[in-house]
Amino acid sequence: MDRDGVKSVCLALPGVTLDHPWDPDHDAYKIGGKMFAVIGSMGGLSFKVSDIAYEVLTESGRARPAPYMARARWVNLEDPSDWPDDDLAEHLKIAHGLIAARLTKKARRELGLT
């Protein structure tokens, strides 16, 4: 999946906004003001995963711990086009859900998630 594919998948999820917190070349996808995925200027993609997915993906070599975000269970893909589109889209949907679940009930309601 390329940068435009990531953008299409992420923006199709409910309540998602696109932000550029560092510079115009870094796309950060957020739900309720909290980031769930970011694609960098060089094309690397980082996203939130569950504890189990973190272990499986990093131990199998399919992903590496995301710089600066590994302690929060984020993984990084140097080249997201190496992954099947359906598989990556599913991981992005899960990342969205993990972050959305941590929002307040009021925020989820305002975003139409409940």
All heavy atoms as an XYZ file, in Angstrom:
881
protein
N       0.854     -1.171      0.000
C       0.000      0.000      0.000
C       0.902      1.237      0.000
O       1.846      1.324      0.781
C      -0.903     -0.023      1.232
C      -1.882      1.128      1.296
S      -2.984      1.067      2.747
C      -3.848     -0.470      2.503
N       0.589      2.176     -0.850
C       1.372      3.406     -0.905
C       0.748      4.477     -0.007
O      -0.257      4.247      0.659
C       1.502      3.905     -2.346
C       0.170      4.279     -2.985
O      -0.871      4.313     -2.289
O       0.174      4.565     -4.196
N       1.364      5.660      0.019
C       0.923      6.766      0.868
C      -0.546      7.131      0.607
O      -1.305      7.363      1.543
C       1.838      7.966      0.616
C       1.549      9.148      1.483
C       2.480     10.321      1.113
N       2.687     11.144      2.258
C       3.687     11.050      3.105
N       4.636     10.168      2.933
N       3.759     11.844      4.144
N      -0.940      7.178     -0.660
C      -2.333      7.503     -0.984
C      -3.290      6.419     -0.501
O      -4.411      6.707     -0.082
C      -2.501      7.726     -2.489
C      -1.877      9.028     -2.959
O      -1.773      9.975     -2.138
O      -1.498      9.107     -4.141
N      -2.855      5.173     -0.550
C      -3.680      4.072     -0.046
C      -3.892      4.172      1.450
O      -5.001      3.967      1.948
N      -2.822      4.485      2.170
C      -2.923      4.673      3.623
C      -3.889      5.814      3.917
O      -4.765      5.700      4.780
C      -1.530      4.949      4.247
C      -1.658      5.386      5.700
C      -0.642      3.725      4.129
N      -3.770      6.891      3.173
C      -4.655      8.043      3.359
C      -6.114      7.656      3.124
O      -6.986      7.995      3.924
C      -4.242      9.168      2.416
C      -5.040     10.434      2.574
C      -4.501     11.519      1.636
C      -5.220     12.840      1.848
N      -4.645     13.895      0.991
N      -6.367      6.924      2.053
C      -7.741      6.505      1.744
C      -8.333      5.632      2.838
O      -9.472      5.823      3.251
C      -7.776      5.751      0.413
O      -7.460      6.601     -0.643
N      -7.546      4.666      3.296
C      -8.025      3.751      4.337
C      -8.305      4.516      5.626
O      -9.367      4.376      6.238
C      -7.012      2.611      4.585
C      -7.355      1.842      5.848
C      -6.961      1.675      3.396
N      -7.353      5.337      6.052
C      -7.491      6.038      7.330
C      -8.626      7.047      7.315
O      -9.423      7.106      8.262
C      -6.179      6.712      7.710
S      -4.884      5.550      8.177
N      -8.727      7.822      6.249
C      -9.774      8.852      6.209
C     -11.170      8.271      6.030
O     -12.158      8.958      6.283
C      -9.467      9.882      5.117
C      -8.259     10.780      5.395
C      -8.040     11.748      4.247
C      -8.410     11.525      6.721
N     -11.262      7.005      5.628
C     -12.569      6.347      5.507
C     -13.100      5.884      6.865
O     -14.286      5.572      6.994
C     -12.468      5.160      4.557
N     -12.239      5.860      7.878
C     -12.654      5.435      9.220
C     -13.398      6.578      9.910
O     -13.094      7.752      9.684
C     -11.426      5.015     10.030
C     -10.652      3.830      9.456
C      -9.312      3.669     10.167
C     -11.467      2.557      9.549
N     -14.373      6.259     10.767
C     -15.181      7.306     11.403
C     -14.391      8.233     12.322
O     -13.571      7.775     13.120
C     -16.242      6.527     12.190
C     -15.747      5.133     12.281
C     -14.776      4.919     11.161
N     -14.623      9.525     12.166
C     -14.060     10.532     13.054
C     -12.593     10.850     12.855
O     -11.992     11.544     13.673
N     -11.995     10.385     11.775
C     -10.555     10.567     11.567
C     -10.253     11.942     10.976
O     -10.949     12.430     10.094
C      -9.984      9.461     10.648
C      -8.532      9.729     10.278
C     -10.102      8.109     11.332
N      -9.172     12.518     11.483
C      -8.658     13.766     10.922
C      -7.206     13.543     10.509
O      -6.516     12.677     11.044
C      -8.711     14.926     11.935
O      -7.963     14.577     13.097
C     -10.153     15.246     12.322
N      -6.774     14.341      9.546
C      -5.390     14.312      9.072
C      -4.701     15.567      9.573
O      -5.226     16.673      9.416
C      -5.357     14.254      7.543
C      -4.000     14.406      6.868
C      -3.027     13.337      7.316
C      -4.174     14.374      5.350
N      -3.544     15.391     10.172
C      -2.788     16.506     10.730
C      -1.341     16.389     10.270
O      -0.895     15.321      9.835
C      -2.876     16.447     12.263
C      -2.359     17.695     12.949
O      -2.180     18.727     12.282
O      -2.139     17.632     14.172
N      -0.614     17.484     10.355
C       0.808     17.518     10.006
C       1.563     18.169     11.168
O       1.973     19.319     11.069
C       1.019     18.285      8.694
C       0.289     17.677      7.553
N      -0.983     18.080      7.180
C       0.619     16.660      6.733
C      -1.381     17.347      6.168
N      -0.438     16.479      5.874
N       1.739     17.445     12.276
C       2.297     18.045     13.493
C       3.775     18.416     13.416
O       4.225     19.281     14.158
C       2.067     16.977     14.561
C       1.975     15.704     13.801
C       1.377     16.055     12.470
N       4.535     17.766     12.545
C       5.966     18.047     12.476
C       6.321     18.870     11.240
O       7.069     19.816     11.329
C       6.773     16.753     12.503
C       6.500     15.986     13.755
C       6.947     16.286     15.011
C       5.675     14.834     13.892
N       6.460     15.385     15.915
C       5.679     14.473     15.257
C       4.943     14.045     13.001
C       4.980     13.378     15.744
C       4.252     12.976     13.488
C       4.271     12.638     14.848
N       5.819     18.459     10.113
C       6.049     19.182      8.864
C       5.065     18.653      7.824
O       4.408     17.642      8.052
C       7.506     19.054      8.392
C       7.922     17.627      8.100
O       7.256     16.953      7.282
O       8.934     17.179      8.665
N       4.960     19.309      6.678
C       3.973     18.887      5.684
C       4.205     17.484      5.112
O       3.303     16.917      4.498
C       4.095     19.936      4.575
C       4.860     21.064      5.144
C       5.650     20.533      6.295
N       5.388     16.933      5.313
C       5.707     15.616      4.757
C       5.374     14.455      5.688
O       5.595     13.304      5.340
C       7.186     15.559      4.386
C       7.540     16.523      3.275
O       6.687     16.752      2.395
O       8.664     17.053      3.291
N       4.886     14.746      6.882
C       4.476     13.714      7.829
C       2.962     13.786      8.005
O       2.451     14.794      8.473
C       5.153     13.919      9.194
C       6.586     13.524      9.213
N       7.581     14.312      8.710
C       7.186     12.402      9.672
C       8.741     13.710      8.862
N       8.528     12.540      9.447
N       2.280     12.718      7.610
C       0.824     12.656      7.757
C       0.491     11.885      9.030
O       0.844     10.715      9.162
C       0.189     11.933      6.568
C       0.416     12.642      5.243
O       0.754     13.837      5.258
O       0.252     11.987      4.197
N      -0.187     12.554      9.950
C      -0.609     11.917     11.196
C      -2.129     11.771     11.173
O      -2.853     12.746     10.995
C      -0.176     12.749     12.394
N      -2.593     10.556     11.349
C      -4.026     10.278     11.364
C      -4.466     10.163     12.813
O      -3.864      9.422     13.597
C      -4.326      9.000     10.571
C      -3.936      9.193      9.131
C      -2.697      8.776      8.653
C      -4.787      9.860      8.257
C      -2.321      8.999      7.340
C      -4.415     10.086      6.941
C      -3.190      9.662      6.501
O      -2.819      9.903      5.196
N      -5.507     10.921     13.144
C      -5.949     11.025     14.528
C      -7.441     10.748     14.664
O      -8.215     10.999     13.744
C      -5.673     12.433     15.062
C      -4.213     12.810     15.103
C      -4.021     14.216     15.642
C      -2.559     14.564     15.790
N      -2.386     15.888     16.415
N      -7.786     10.289     15.851
C      -9.187     10.132     16.243
C      -9.308     10.819     17.601
O      -8.535     10.513     18.521
C      -9.630      8.641     16.301
C     -11.065      8.495     16.782
C      -8.717      7.802     17.156
C     -12.092      8.902     15.806
N     -10.195     11.789     17.690
C     -10.360     12.521     18.939
C      -9.100     13.244     19.375
O      -8.841     13.382     20.563
N      -8.286     13.673     18.421
C      -7.055     14.383     18.724
C      -5.885     13.492     19.090
O      -4.799     13.976     19.381
N      -6.084     12.177     19.068
C      -5.023     11.234     19.424
C      -4.604     10.434     18.195
O      -5.430      9.889     17.478
C      -5.489     10.301     20.537
C      -5.867     11.080     21.793
C      -6.026     10.178     22.964
C      -6.380     10.950     24.199
N      -5.324     11.747     24.737
N      -3.307     10.369     17.995
C      -2.748      9.720     16.828
C      -2.879      8.200     16.901
O      -2.644      7.597     17.946
C      -1.263     10.103     16.747
C      -0.704     10.187     15.396
S       0.927     10.990     15.314
C       1.764     10.479     16.778
N      -3.227      7.590     15.754
C      -3.229      6.128     15.678
C      -2.330      5.612     14.567
O      -1.977      4.432     14.538
C      -4.657      5.559     15.540
C      -5.333      5.843     14.222
C      -5.236      4.961     13.172
C      -6.081      6.995     14.055
C      -5.869      5.212     11.968
C      -6.728      7.260     12.854
C      -6.616      6.366     11.802
N      -1.940      6.483     13.627
C      -1.031      6.095     12.548
C      -0.332      7.338     12.024
O      -0.907      8.433     12.031
C      -1.789      5.410     11.417
N       0.901      7.148     11.576
C       1.657      8.255     10.986
C       2.538      7.698      9.875
O       3.119      6.626     10.016
C       2.487      9.021     12.047
C       3.528      8.152     12.692
C       3.118     10.260     11.469
N       2.570      8.420      8.766
C       3.450      8.044      7.662
C       4.433      9.188      7.451
O       4.037     10.357      7.401
C       2.661      7.669      6.390
C       3.577      7.026      5.356
C       1.901      8.831      5.832
C       2.850      6.222      4.287
N       5.711      8.847      7.386
C       6.757      9.854      7.315
C       7.114     10.284      5.912
O       6.605      9.756      4.917
N       8.015     11.212      5.843
C       8.425     11.787      4.565
C       9.119     10.767      3.670
O       9.081     10.893      2.446
C       9.342     12.988      4.805
O      10.487     12.589      5.525
N       9.713      9.751      4.252
C      10.407      8.721      3.475
C       9.497      7.526      3.186
O       9.933      6.542      2.606
C      11.656      8.253      4.216
C      12.634      9.374      4.537
S      13.279     10.192      3.088
C      14.419      8.972      2.522
N       8.239      7.591      3.631
C       7.291      6.523      3.334
C       7.119      5.488      4.421
O       6.267      4.611      4.294
N       7.900      5.544      5.486
C       7.733      4.593      6.582
C       6.433      4.845      7.324
O       6.027      5.993      7.512
N       5.770      3.786      7.724
C       4.471      3.874      8.394
C       4.572      3.305      9.797
O       5.090      2.206      9.993
C       3.421      3.094      7.596
C       2.034      2.955      8.204
C       1.336      4.307      8.277
C       1.205      1.962      7.397
N       4.074      4.047     10.770
C       3.997      3.571     12.152
C       2.545      3.609     12.590
O       1.800      4.510     12.202
C       4.833      4.464     13.082
O       6.188      4.397     12.748
N       2.153      2.616     13.401
C       0.780      2.575     13.893
C       0.702      1.788     15.189
O       1.578      1.001     15.523
C      -0.180      1.995     12.844
C       0.211      0.644     12.292
C      -0.239     -0.522     12.874
C       1.034      0.556     11.178
C       0.119     -1.759     12.363
C       1.401     -0.668     10.657
C       0.944     -1.838     11.250
N      -0.371      2.036     15.928
C      -0.645      1.394     17.211
C      -1.109     -0.037     16.981
O      -1.869     -0.305     16.045
C      -1.729      2.201     17.939
C      -2.227      1.602     19.216
C      -1.257      1.812     20.328
C      -1.892      1.355     21.656
N      -0.889      0.910     22.583
N      -0.643     -0.952     17.837
C      -1.098     -2.345     17.787
C      -1.364     -2.831     19.208
O      -0.959     -2.205     20.182
C      -0.055     -3.273     17.105
C       0.099     -2.957     15.637
C       1.281     -3.223     17.810
N      -2.026     -3.957     19.313
C      -2.255     -4.563     20.627
C      -0.947     -5.141     21.155
O       0.028     -5.314     20.405
C      -3.300     -5.678     20.513
O      -2.759     -6.773     19.783
N      -0.931     -5.465     22.433
C       0.266     -6.058     23.038
C       0.663     -7.349     22.322
O       1.844     -7.577     22.037
C       0.044     -6.346     24.520
C      -0.069     -5.089     25.359
O       0.275     -3.993     24.871
O      -0.500     -5.209     26.520
N      -0.320     -8.187     22.028
C      -0.038     -9.471     21.366
C       0.475     -9.241     19.948
O       1.464     -9.851     19.537
C      -1.285    -10.374     21.371
C      -1.622    -10.790     22.807
C      -1.088    -11.591     20.483
C      -2.950    -11.482     22.964
N      -0.175     -8.357     19.200
C       0.268     -8.068     17.834
C       1.673     -7.486     17.828
O       2.483     -7.801     16.945
C      -0.701     -7.121     17.146
N       1.979     -6.667     18.819
C       3.320     -6.090     18.920
C       4.369     -7.203     19.022
O       5.369     -7.193     18.301
C       3.403     -5.161     20.136
C       4.749     -4.501     20.299
C       5.048     -3.337     19.603
C       5.717     -5.050     21.131
C       6.291     -2.725     19.748
C       6.960     -4.450     21.275
C       7.239     -3.291     20.583
O       8.465     -2.693     20.708
N       4.121     -8.143     19.918
C       5.063     -9.249     20.091
C       5.192    -10.083     18.818
O       6.301    -10.398     18.385
C       4.642    -10.137     21.265
C       4.636     -9.443     22.606
C       5.980     -8.873     23.018
O       7.033     -9.470     22.703
O       5.992     -7.796     23.640
N       4.063    -10.437     18.226
C       4.075    -11.282     17.027
C       4.775    -10.572     15.866
O       5.645    -11.151     15.207
C       2.636    -11.688     16.628
C       2.600    -12.344     15.261
C       2.034    -12.606     17.682
N       4.407     -9.319     15.611
C       4.966     -8.601     14.464
C       6.450     -8.295     14.625
O       7.215     -8.412     13.660
C       4.187     -7.308     14.216
C       2.742     -7.485     13.754
C       2.016     -6.148     13.735
C       2.683     -8.154     12.387
N       6.862     -7.918     15.830
C       8.277     -7.587     16.009
C       9.150     -8.840     16.101
O      10.247     -8.862     15.551
C       8.506     -6.688     17.242
O       8.001     -7.322     18.415
C       7.848     -5.331     17.054
N       8.663     -9.890     16.753
C       9.455    -11.112     16.867
C       9.562    -11.856     15.543
O      10.560    -12.518     15.283
C       8.888    -12.018     17.957
C       9.140    -11.480     19.350
C       8.562    -12.335     20.453
O       8.153    -13.481     20.184
O       8.523    -11.855     21.597
N       8.541    -11.742     14.701
C       8.574    -12.423     13.409
C       9.352    -11.623     12.360
O       9.634    -12.133     11.277
C       7.148    -12.661     12.899
O       6.544    -11.415     12.550
N       9.676    -10.377     12.673
C      10.399     -9.546     11.723
C       9.524     -8.852     10.692
O      10.029     -8.185      9.789
N       8.211     -8.984     10.811
C       7.304     -8.320      9.864
C       7.261     -6.817     10.100
O       6.902     -6.057      9.212
C       5.888     -8.889      9.975
C       5.818    -10.319      9.464
C       4.421    -10.773      9.174
N       3.846    -10.013      8.074
C       2.555     -9.733      7.974
N       1.726    -10.139      8.901
N       2.102     -9.052      6.950
N       7.597     -6.392     11.314
C       7.627     -4.971     11.665
C       8.725     -4.789     12.711
O       9.193     -5.760     13.303
C       6.281     -4.520     12.224
N       9.092     -3.541     12.904
C      10.067     -3.257     13.954
C       9.417     -2.327     14.969
O       8.423     -1.653     14.656
C      11.336     -2.636     13.375
C      11.124     -1.283     12.776
C      12.408     -0.757     12.142
N      12.166      0.579     11.645
C      12.937      1.622     11.878
N      14.035      1.484     12.582
N      12.630      2.794     11.403
N       9.949     -2.268     16.181
C       9.407     -1.315     17.150
C       9.524      0.103     16.579
O      10.559      0.473     16.023
C      10.306     -1.491     18.370
C      10.869     -2.877     18.229
C      11.028     -3.088     16.747
N       8.469      0.874     16.698
C       8.467      2.234     16.162
C       9.365      3.132     17.003
O       9.265      3.137     18.231
C       7.051      2.792     16.133
N      10.251      3.882     16.351
C      11.105      4.804     17.106
C      10.260      5.752     17.958
O       9.245      6.280     17.483
C      11.859      5.569     16.018
C      11.817      4.676     14.820
C      10.511      3.933     14.922
N      10.665      5.937     19.191
C      10.025      6.840     20.151
C       8.645      6.377     20.627
O       8.113      6.936     21.569
C       9.903      8.267     19.601
C      11.171      8.803     19.025
C      11.316      8.951     17.657
C      12.239      9.140     19.846
C      12.510      9.423     17.114
C      13.432      9.618     19.317
C      13.552      9.754     17.947
O      14.725     10.224     17.425
N       8.041      5.405     19.963
C       6.671      5.007     20.303
C       6.551      3.528     20.692
O       5.456      3.058     20.973
C       5.737      5.285     19.114
C       5.655      6.739     18.719
S       4.856      7.755     19.954
C       3.163      7.278     19.716
N       7.646      2.802     20.702
C       7.590      1.370     20.980
C       7.035      1.066     22.366
O       6.291      0.104     22.540
C       8.967      0.744     20.818
N       7.345      1.904     23.342
C       6.857      1.633     24.701
C       5.339      1.702     24.781
O       4.728      1.110     25.653
C       7.489      2.581     25.703
C       7.138      4.022     25.504
C       7.841      4.910     26.549
N       7.661      6.301     26.259
C       6.531      6.977     26.478
N       5.503      6.369     27.000
N       6.452      8.253     26.174
N       4.718      2.406     23.819
C       3.259      2.494     23.756
C       2.685      1.448     22.791
O       1.529      1.523     22.410
C       2.841      3.900     23.322
N       3.519      0.485     22.408
C       3.127     -0.609     21.517
C       2.747     -0.113     20.117
O       1.684     -0.412     19.593
C       2.010     -1.454     22.115
C       2.392     -2.142     23.400
C       3.579     -3.067     23.148
N       3.838     -3.924     24.277
C       5.006     -3.964     24.906
N       5.990     -3.199     24.526
N       5.180     -4.786     25.902
N       3.665      0.610     19.518
C       3.558      1.021     18.118
C       4.615      0.262     17.334
O       5.710      0.009     17.833
C       3.827      2.518     17.972
C       2.667      3.393     18.300
C       1.984      3.465     19.479
C       2.063      4.356     17.438
N       1.007      4.403     19.406
C       1.032      4.971     18.157
C       2.304      4.763     16.129
C       0.227      5.961     17.618
C       1.506      5.762     15.591
C       0.483      6.335     16.322
N       4.275     -0.107     16.102
C       5.232     -0.748     15.209
C       5.494      0.152     14.010
O       4.713      1.062     13.717
C       4.751     -2.138     14.736
C       4.661     -3.105     15.906
C       3.446     -2.056     13.980
N       6.594     -0.136     13.329
C       6.976      0.642     12.156
C       7.249     -0.306     11.001
O       7.878     -1.350     11.171
C       8.242      1.452     12.477
C       8.769      2.178     11.260
O       9.647      1.672     10.573
N       8.236      3.347     11.010
N       6.750      0.086      9.834
C       7.035     -0.623      8.593
C       7.869      0.304      7.727
O       7.424      1.401      7.388
C       5.740     -0.963      7.846
C       4.619     -1.614      8.644
C       3.404     -1.818      7.754
C       5.087     -2.920      9.233
N       9.072     -0.108      7.390
C       9.907      0.748      6.549
C       9.281      0.952      5.186
O       9.367      2.030      4.610
C      11.306      0.161      6.425
C      12.118      0.301      7.698
C      13.541     -0.135      7.522
O      14.144      0.156      6.472
O      14.053     -0.778      8.451
N       8.658     -0.097      4.649
C       8.022     -0.003      3.339
C       6.648     -0.674      3.396
O       6.545     -1.894      3.244
C       8.890     -0.661      2.271
C       8.351     -0.461      0.872
O       7.293      0.184      0.700
O       9.002     -0.956     -0.076
N       5.591      0.119      3.626
C       4.256     -0.489      3.738
C       3.784     -1.192      2.467
O       2.882     -2.013      2.522
C       3.342      0.688      4.091
C       4.144      1.908      3.946
C       5.576      1.549      3.850
N       4.431     -0.923      1.333
C       4.023     -1.603      0.099
C       4.444     -3.073      0.106
O       3.990     -3.847     -0.731
C       4.588     -0.889     -1.134
O       5.992     -0.985     -1.156
N       5.278     -3.466      1.073
C       5.659     -4.874      1.211
C       4.536     -5.721      1.812
O       4.599     -6.942      1.762
C       6.903     -5.015      2.104
C       8.170     -4.530      1.425
O       8.173     -4.365      0.190
O       9.159     -4.301      2.147
N       3.549     -5.082      2.393
C       2.442     -5.797      3.029
C       1.255     -5.886      2.070
O       1.005     -4.946      1.304
C       1.991     -5.046      4.274
C       2.801     -5.321      5.492
C       4.155     -5.439      5.578
C       2.302     -5.485      6.812
N       4.528     -5.658      6.883
C       3.412     -5.696      7.650
C       1.030     -5.463      7.359
C       3.279     -5.894      9.017
C       0.895     -5.666      8.723
C       2.011     -5.891      9.530
N       0.477     -6.959      2.152
C      -0.763     -7.019      1.377
C      -1.711     -5.895      1.824
O      -1.835     -5.620      3.015
C      -1.351     -8.388      1.724
C      -0.208     -9.179      2.276
C       0.727     -8.194      2.913
N      -2.365     -5.258      0.860
C      -3.234     -4.122      1.167
C      -4.316     -4.461      2.186
O      -4.565     -3.688      3.112
C      -3.884     -3.578     -0.109
C      -2.901     -2.851     -1.007
O      -1.727     -2.676     -0.610
O      -3.305     -2.458     -2.116
N      -4.961     -5.615      2.034
C      -6.048     -5.994      2.952
C      -5.527     -6.174      4.376
O      -6.189     -5.774      5.336
C      -6.728     -7.281      2.494
C      -7.525     -7.106      1.219
O      -7.780     -5.948      0.827
O      -7.894     -8.130      0.607
N      -4.365     -6.774      4.502
C      -3.765     -7.006      5.812
C      -3.424     -5.675      6.490
O      -3.753     -5.454      7.662
C      -2.512     -7.861      5.637
C      -1.972     -8.418      6.943
O      -2.711     -8.436      7.946
O      -0.788     -8.845      6.953
N      -2.813     -4.779      5.742
C      -2.442     -3.484      6.307
C      -3.679     -2.661      6.646
O      -3.747     -2.023      7.696
C      -1.531     -2.722      5.344
C      -0.952     -1.417      5.869
C      -0.286     -1.589      7.221
C       0.022     -0.847      4.853
N      -4.685     -2.690      5.783
C      -5.929     -1.962      6.057
C      -6.566     -2.457      7.350
O      -7.058     -1.660      8.156
C      -6.899     -2.111      4.884
N      -6.527     -3.752      7.569
C      -7.092     -4.319      8.803
C      -6.311     -3.835     10.026
O      -6.901     -3.482     11.047
C      -7.098     -5.845      8.742
C      -7.777     -6.501      9.916
C      -9.263     -6.162     10.053
O      -9.918     -5.827      9.050
O      -9.759     -6.220     11.192
N      -5.001     -3.786      9.937
C      -4.189     -3.290     11.057
C      -4.480     -1.814     11.330
O      -4.517     -1.396     12.493
C      -2.702     -3.503     10.788
C      -2.228     -4.867     11.146
N      -1.988     -5.270     12.438
C      -1.958     -5.944     10.372
C      -1.588     -6.525     12.451
N      -1.569     -6.961     11.208
N      -4.691     -1.022     10.300
C      -5.007      0.395     10.498
C      -6.379      0.566     11.152
O      -6.564      1.426     12.012
C      -4.922      1.156      9.179
C      -3.510      1.279      8.603
C      -3.554      1.827      7.178
C      -2.627      2.133      9.498
N      -7.328     -0.278     10.774
C      -8.657     -0.238     11.409
C      -8.555     -0.614     12.884
O      -9.215     -0.013     13.741
C      -9.615     -1.185     10.685
C     -10.019     -0.704      9.316
C     -10.888     -1.727      8.611
C     -11.084     -1.340      7.161
N     -11.738     -2.390      6.372
N      -7.732     -1.599     13.173
C      -7.543     -2.009     14.566
C      -6.864     -0.890     15.354
O      -7.249     -0.595     16.490
C      -6.748     -3.329     14.643
C      -7.600     -4.483     14.097
C      -6.278     -3.608     16.066
C      -6.825     -5.769     13.862
N      -5.856     -0.251     14.757
C      -5.170      0.865     15.421
C      -6.166      1.968     15.756
O      -6.163      2.512     16.871
C      -4.054      1.404     14.525
N      -7.034      2.280     14.819
C      -8.092      3.277     15.024
C      -8.961      2.869     16.211
O      -9.239      3.665     17.111
C      -8.912      3.393     13.738
C     -10.127      4.232     13.834
N     -11.355      3.707     14.190
C     -10.331      5.546     13.600
C     -12.252      4.671     14.171
N     -11.659      5.801     13.817
N      -9.375      1.620     16.241
C     -10.232      1.123     17.315
C      -9.557      1.137     18.675
O     -10.198      1.450     19.684
N      -8.271      0.802     18.717
C      -7.536      0.809     19.987
C      -7.475      2.209     20.586
O      -7.668      2.389     21.787
C      -6.116      0.276     19.783
C      -5.986     -1.215     19.502
C      -4.565     -1.541     19.050
C      -6.364     -2.026     20.731
N      -7.214      3.195     19.745
C      -7.133      4.573     20.240
C      -8.530      5.103     20.555
O      -8.741      5.752     21.582
C      -6.398      5.481     19.236
C      -4.957      4.993     19.035
C      -6.430      6.933     19.684
C      -4.097      4.966     20.288
N      -9.497      4.817     19.710
C     -10.872      5.282     19.953
C     -11.414      4.738     21.266
O     -12.125      5.437     21.994
C     -11.776      4.879     18.791
N     -11.067      3.506     21.595
C     -11.554      2.888     22.835
C     -11.041      3.604     24.077
O     -11.661      3.520     25.140
C     -11.148      1.420     22.874
N      -9.953      4.335     23.959
C      -9.375      5.033     25.101
C      -9.924      6.453     25.258
O      -9.605      7.134     26.230
C      -7.860      5.060     24.979
C      -7.299      3.628     24.969
C      -5.830      3.600     25.039
N      -5.427      4.060     26.364
C      -4.190      4.262     26.725
N      -3.224      4.049     25.880
N      -3.892      4.687     27.934
N     -10.745      6.885     24.316
C     -11.364      8.202     24.423
C     -12.474      8.162     25.470
O     -13.012      7.096     25.769
C     -11.946      8.628     23.078
C     -10.960      8.780     21.918
C     -11.720      9.059     20.626
C      -9.954      9.873     22.202
N     -12.839      9.313     25.966
C     -13.942      9.369     26.919
C     -15.245      8.993     26.218
O     -15.353      9.088     24.994
C     -14.093     10.784     27.513
O     -14.445     11.681     26.452
C     -12.805     11.238     28.200
N     -16.220      8.595     27.011
C     -17.530      8.268     26.433
C     -18.104      9.470     25.693
O     -18.686      9.331     24.624
C     -18.501      7.811     27.525
C     -18.192      6.458     28.072
C     -19.197      6.058     29.139
C     -18.810      4.730     29.758
N     -19.750      4.329     30.793
N     -17.926     10.636     26.268
C     -18.434     11.866     25.649
C     -17.760     12.095     24.288
O     -18.435     12.388     23.301
C     -18.186     13.056     26.566
C     -18.668     14.367     25.981
C     -18.363     15.525     26.912
C     -18.804     16.834     26.245
N     -18.420     17.991     27.035
N     -16.452     11.935     24.231
C     -15.726     12.145     22.972
C     -16.158     11.115     21.932
O     -16.367     11.467     20.761
C     -14.224     12.064     23.207
N     -16.312      9.846     22.339
C     -16.757      8.817     21.393
C     -18.154      9.125     20.873
O     -18.436      8.969     19.686
C     -16.713      7.434     22.054
C     -15.294      6.923     22.234
C     -15.245      5.447     22.570
N     -16.071      5.032     23.682
C     -15.667      4.966     24.940
N     -14.436      5.294     25.261
N     -16.487      4.572     25.888
N     -19.012      9.586     21.762
C     -20.385      9.941     21.356
C     -20.352     11.106     20.364
O     -21.043     11.073     19.342
C     -21.215     10.278     22.600
C     -22.689     10.445     22.351
C     -23.519     10.604     23.617
N     -22.981     11.536     24.595
C     -22.365     11.184     25.737
N     -22.233      9.922     26.079
N     -21.914     12.107     26.577
N     -19.547     12.135     20.636
C     -19.458     13.295     19.754
C     -18.908     12.927     18.376
O     -19.239     13.563     17.385
C     -18.597     14.389     20.391
C     -19.255     15.076     21.563
C     -18.337     16.007     22.325
O     -17.115     16.057     22.030
O     -18.834     16.704     23.227
N     -18.069     11.902     18.341
C     -17.490     11.452     17.071
C     -18.388     10.429     16.371
O     -18.048      9.952     15.288
C     -16.105     10.854     17.306
C     -15.028     11.853     17.727
C     -13.801     11.114     18.246
C     -14.681     12.775     16.575
N     -19.486     10.079     16.991
C     -20.406      9.114     16.398
C     -19.910      7.690     16.480
O     -20.261      6.861     15.650
N     -19.123      7.379     17.491
C     -18.547      6.041     17.627
C     -19.330      5.135     18.557
O     -18.979      3.968     18.708
C     -17.097      6.158     18.123
C     -16.156      6.939     17.221
C     -14.792      7.080     17.884
C     -16.025      6.289     15.856
N     -20.356      5.655     19.211
C     -21.126      4.797     20.118
C     -22.573      4.717     19.703
O     -23.063      5.454     18.920
C     -21.074      5.317     21.565
O     -21.557      6.655     21.601
C     -19.681      5.238     22.118
